Amino acid sequence: MEHATDAIIEVEAPTLEEAFVLAGKSVVDTILDSKLVEEKKEKTLTVTGKDLSYLLYNWLEEMIILTITDGFATKKISLQIEKNSSYKITAVLTGEDISFEKHHFKVEIKSPTFHLMEIKQENGVMMRFLLDL
């Protein structure tokens, strides 16, 4: 969805884990052409949040940092979510170092925002969030 200098993303999935995978992939897809990414390297990422909204915000932020700052293009994400007094994602990301020629850089994401963020868990999971471009 378009929103001036922002991208509003909505994902739907049967489970919370699958929704977070789709949210992470949407960050990569916004930045570059993920269809061109090969599975050459693995990275592990751990993200925490005091509730689901903070977990989503922190997850999106870490995916942006991994892609833009660290230069890693993610192809595949597998993750687990644990809930104790807070939430924790442990993820394994497979992909390769970014090549601007190969991966067709699209746009830089400055940050996720809490503005318009929504997480619904009824008959599956729906997440809506805004990325500041």
Backbone bond lengths (Angstrom), bond angles and torsions (degrees), N, CA, C in turn:
res aa  C-N    CA-C-N  psi(-1)  N-CA   C-N-CA  omega(-1)  CA-C   N-CA-C  phi
1 M - - - 1.440 - - 1.532 108.81 -
2 E 1.317 118.09 140.00 1.460 122.37 179.66 1.531 110.12 -94.22
3 H 1.324 116.55 143.82 1.458 122.01 177.80 1.519 108.16 -153.66
4 A 1.340 117.40 79.65 1.469 123.92 -179.46 1.528 110.68 53.12
5 T 1.330 117.77 -115.67 1.467 120.62 -179.33 1.525 111.38 -97.47
6 D 1.299 116.26 24.51 1.458 121.78 179.15 1.524 109.12 -126.36
7 A 1.314 115.34 159.43 1.466 120.86 172.04 1.518 106.94 -116.32
8 I 1.326 116.50 123.73 1.462 120.71 174.62 1.522 106.31 -97.86
9 I 1.316 115.98 121.97 1.462 121.97 -176.94 1.523 108.39 -112.74
10 E 1.321 115.75 138.13 1.460 121.03 174.37 1.517 108.03 -128.52
11 V 1.325 116.11 128.70 1.461 121.12 177.29 1.517 109.37 -124.32
12 E 1.321 115.57 146.33 1.460 121.81 175.26 1.510 108.00 -130.05
13 A 1.328 116.29 139.06 1.459 121.40 -179.16 1.528 109.07 -155.26
14 P 1.328 116.64 159.19 1.465 119.59 179.60 1.534 113.57 -69.10
15 T 1.362 117.62 -29.30 1.465 120.47 -177.02 1.524 110.50 -129.34
16 L 1.313 115.42 162.69 1.461 122.03 177.64 1.528 110.74 -61.42
17 E 1.334 116.51 -43.72 1.466 120.11 179.85 1.527 111.12 -60.20
18 E 1.325 116.40 -44.92 1.470 119.80 -179.70 1.526 111.41 -66.27
19 A 1.321 117.71 -34.22 1.466 121.19 176.99 1.525 110.53 -65.41
20 F 1.336 117.27 -41.19 1.461 120.29 177.88 1.530 111.44 -67.40
21 V 1.323 117.40 -36.05 1.473 120.60 175.21 1.530 109.31 -60.75
22 L 1.329 117.22 -48.48 1.464 121.08 179.90 1.525 111.76 -62.86
23 A 1.336 117.12 -38.63 1.462 120.68 177.80 1.526 110.53 -63.00
24 G 1.325 116.61 -43.11 1.468 120.67 178.00 1.514 111.82 -63.59
25 K 1.328 116.69 -43.26 1.468 120.71 178.86 1.522 111.24 -65.84
26 S 1.340 117.39 -32.45 1.465 119.71 179.92 1.528 111.18 -65.91
27 V 1.332 117.21 -32.33 1.462 120.86 176.04 1.530 109.51 -63.55
28 V 1.317 116.00 -48.69 1.464 120.74 -179.12 1.524 110.06 -62.60
29 D 1.331 117.26 -44.37 1.472 121.74 179.64 1.524 112.76 -63.24
30 T 1.308 117.15 -30.86 1.461 120.55 177.92 1.534 110.41 -69.89
31 I 1.327 116.43 -34.97 1.464 121.79 -176.08 1.525 112.95 -83.84
32 L 1.328 117.46 -39.27 1.465 120.65 -174.99 1.523 111.03 -150.22
33 D 1.318 116.34 177.62 1.468 121.55 179.75 1.524 109.10 -87.61
34 S 1.332 115.76 96.62 1.472 120.48 -174.29 1.532 113.15 -69.94
35 K 1.334 117.51 -16.40 1.477 119.50 177.94 1.527 111.00 -64.65
36 L 1.332 116.50 -21.61 1.463 121.22 -177.19 1.536 113.00 -92.79
37 V 1.326 116.74 -2.19 1.472 121.07 -177.69 1.523 110.02 -81.40
38 E 1.331 115.43 137.03 1.467 121.48 177.15 1.527 109.63 -105.73
39 E 1.332 115.40 154.56 1.466 121.57 179.77 1.522 109.26 -89.80
40 K 1.337 116.89 89.63 1.464 122.18 -176.71 1.525 113.73 -112.51
41 K 1.342 117.15 -29.42 1.463 122.15 -175.76 1.521 109.63 -135.03
42 E 1.330 115.40 157.83 1.466 121.11 175.71 1.518 110.15 -118.58
43 K 1.320 114.90 143.77 1.465 121.77 173.86 1.520 107.03 -132.76
44 T 1.325 115.88 147.68 1.455 121.30 176.13 1.523 108.20 -110.47
45 L 1.314 115.67 139.11 1.457 121.94 -177.34 1.520 108.51 -133.62
46 T 1.331 116.42 132.39 1.460 121.87 175.34 1.516 107.93 -120.39
47 V 1.327 115.78 129.92 1.462 121.74 -177.03 1.522 108.24 -134.90
48 T 1.333 115.94 138.86 1.465 120.02 178.57 1.530 110.17 -124.37
49 G 1.325 115.00 161.51 1.461 121.08 176.43 1.513 109.63 -160.47
50 K 1.335 116.42 144.97 1.465 119.76 -177.14 1.524 112.45 -70.39
51 D 1.351 116.99 -22.17 1.459 122.14 173.99 1.533 107.41 -149.96
52 L 1.318 117.72 -177.97 1.475 120.02 -176.20 1.522 112.83 -64.94
53 S 1.319 117.83 -35.89 1.471 119.90 178.83 1.526 111.13 -64.49
54 Y 1.324 116.78 -45.15 1.460 119.92 177.93 1.523 111.10 -67.56
55 L 1.326 116.98 -35.73 1.459 120.13 177.41 1.529 109.81 -62.73
56 L 1.331 117.00 -44.77 1.461 120.48 178.62 1.522 110.84 -63.79
57 Y 1.320 117.51 -47.06 1.468 121.28 178.71 1.533 110.66 -56.71
58 N 1.331 116.50 -50.34 1.470 121.09 -178.09 1.527 111.70 -64.65
59 W 1.331 116.84 -37.11 1.461 122.17 177.72 1.535 110.26 -63.04
60 L 1.319 116.17 -48.76 1.467 120.43 179.49 1.526 110.53 -61.78
61 E 1.328 116.33 -42.83 1.465 120.99 179.39 1.527 111.27 -61.13
62 E 1.319 117.17 -44.50 1.470 120.84 179.16 1.529 111.57 -65.69
63 M 1.325 117.07 -36.65 1.470 120.06 177.24 1.530 111.00 -65.99
64 I 1.327 116.70 -37.72 1.465 120.98 176.87 1.528 109.83 -65.35
65 I 1.325 117.28 -46.93 1.470 121.45 179.61 1.522 110.18 -60.91
66 L 1.323 117.02 -45.64 1.461 121.08 -179.52 1.529 111.00 -59.45
67 T 1.319 116.10 -40.24 1.459 120.38 -176.86 1.529 111.78 -79.37
68 I 1.325 117.22 -55.37 1.473 121.04 -172.75 1.537 111.87 -78.54
69 T 1.324 117.50 -49.22 1.466 120.65 -174.86 1.522 111.91 -80.12
70 D 1.342 116.31 -47.63 1.462 119.74 -177.42 1.525 113.02 -84.29
71 G 1.330 118.18 -15.13 1.464 121.62 177.18 1.516 114.37 70.93
72 F 1.345 116.27 35.99 1.468 120.20 179.72 1.524 109.42 -111.54
73 A 1.328 116.09 123.59 1.464 122.45 178.26 1.521 108.75 -94.93
74 T 1.312 116.73 117.93 1.464 122.17 -177.43 1.521 110.85 -90.56
75 K 1.321 115.85 133.38 1.470 122.14 175.89 1.530 110.22 -105.14
76 K 1.336 115.65 -46.24 1.466 121.14 -173.71 1.529 109.34 -127.46
77 I 1.335 115.33 139.08 1.469 121.33 178.84 1.520 108.47 -128.90
78 S 1.321 115.90 128.12 1.465 119.27 168.81 1.525 105.83 -125.40
79 L 1.333 116.01 135.55 1.464 118.46 -175.52 1.512 111.79 -148.33
80 Q 1.322 113.05 161.41 1.459 121.81 174.47 1.524 107.31 -128.68
81 I 1.320 115.96 144.90 1.454 121.27 176.74 1.522 108.53 -116.06
82 E 1.326 115.62 129.00 1.465 121.96 176.00 1.519 108.15 -112.05
83 K 1.339 115.43 143.48 1.464 119.58 176.28 1.516 108.69 -126.24
84 N 1.317 115.26 118.37 1.458 122.77 171.29 1.520 105.90 -122.44
85 S 1.328 118.29 -118.92 1.466 120.11 173.89 1.528 109.97 -75.95
86 S 1.338 116.33 -18.00 1.466 122.59 174.04 1.528 107.50 -141.28
87 Y 1.320 116.65 -174.92 1.457 121.77 179.51 1.519 110.17 -106.42
88 K 1.330 115.60 149.82 1.462 120.63 179.57 1.528 109.29 -143.29
89 I 1.336 115.19 130.48 1.467 121.90 173.53 1.519 107.72 -105.32
90 T 1.323 115.56 132.06 1.454 121.74 168.43 1.519 105.38 -117.57
91 A 1.332 115.45 117.75 1.461 120.16 -173.71 1.524 111.71 -125.53
92 V 1.328 115.03 145.77 1.458 122.48 170.41 1.517 106.08 -113.87
93 L 1.336 115.50 122.63 1.457 122.11 -177.83 1.521 108.79 -112.71
94 T 1.310 116.48 132.94 1.456 121.62 178.51 1.519 108.17 -116.45
95 G 1.328 115.78 135.47 1.460 120.34 -179.53 1.511 110.80 -179.97
96 E 1.332 115.89 -143.05 1.459 120.39 -178.79 1.527 109.75 -155.97
97 D 1.331 115.26 168.45 1.455 119.95 176.05 1.526 108.72 -65.15
98 I 1.333 115.48 143.75 1.461 120.57 -178.00 1.525 111.12 -70.81
99 S 1.312 113.98 135.94 1.459 122.73 170.54 1.524 105.44 -121.55
100 F 1.328 117.70 116.51 1.462 120.49 -177.01 1.523 111.98 -62.23
101 E 1.325 117.13 -31.72 1.460 120.08 177.65 1.530 110.91 -70.60
102 K 1.300 116.48 -44.16 1.468 121.40 -175.84 1.531 112.94 -75.62
103 H 1.325 117.42 -43.79 1.467 121.50 -169.91 1.521 114.72 -94.66
104 H 1.319 118.33 0.52 1.467 122.93 174.59 1.524 112.92 50.37
105 F 1.327 115.79 72.49 1.468 122.71 177.84 1.524 109.73 -52.04
106 K 1.345 116.45 130.12 1.470 121.64 -177.64 1.524 111.87 -102.45
107 V 1.334 116.53 -60.41 1.462 120.99 -173.94 1.527 108.96 -156.09
108 E 1.327 115.91 152.73 1.457 120.31 176.88 1.524 109.18 -94.33
109 I 1.312 116.30 134.71 1.467 121.70 174.94 1.516 106.96 -96.12
110 K 1.338 116.41 126.09 1.466 120.26 177.78 1.521 110.70 -75.08
111 S 1.345 115.01 -49.47 1.466 118.54 -178.71 1.523 110.54 -171.80
112 P 1.338 116.09 160.71 1.462 119.14 168.63 1.526 107.43 -78.04
113 T 1.322 116.73 168.54 1.468 120.22 175.17 1.532 109.02 -137.55
114 F 1.312 115.14 162.27 1.461 119.96 173.94 1.527 110.85 -85.29
115 H 1.338 116.07 -14.52 1.465 121.26 -178.42 1.537 110.05 -61.29
116 L 1.303 117.35 126.28 1.472 125.24 -179.53 1.527 114.30 67.63
117 M 1.331 118.48 9.01 1.467 120.50 179.72 1.524 109.98 -68.58
118 E 1.328 115.18 135.08 1.461 121.63 179.79 1.515 109.08 -142.67
119 I 1.314 117.05 137.24 1.462 122.05 173.48 1.524 106.74 -133.74
120 K 1.330 116.05 119.04 1.460 121.04 178.63 1.523 108.65 -121.26
121 Q 1.322 115.59 134.34 1.460 121.14 177.64 1.525 109.21 -120.22
122 E 1.315 115.93 77.99 1.461 122.70 176.86 1.517 106.85 -136.30
123 N 1.318 118.27 119.14 1.475 121.01 -176.93 1.524 110.22 52.15
124 G 1.312 116.22 53.32 1.460 121.91 -174.90 1.519 109.43 105.14
125 V 1.320 115.47 -165.84 1.459 120.93 -176.24 1.521 109.67 -127.14
126 M 1.327 116.15 135.34 1.455 122.34 173.18 1.526 106.61 -123.65
127 M 1.328 114.88 129.62 1.473 120.73 175.34 1.516 108.08 -124.43
128 R 1.323 115.08 137.27 1.461 121.00 173.38 1.522 106.33 -130.08
129 F 1.344 115.92 133.49 1.456 119.53 179.77 1.525 109.64 -151.06
130 L 1.321 114.41 160.71 1.449 121.67 -177.24 1.523 109.31 -114.79
131 L 1.321 115.89 132.74 1.460 122.20 175.79 1.524 108.01 -109.65
132 D 1.319 116.30 128.74 1.463 122.25 179.19 1.533 108.04 -83.78
133 L 1.327 115.86 116.47 1.477 120.79 -177.04 1.513 111.53 -94.41
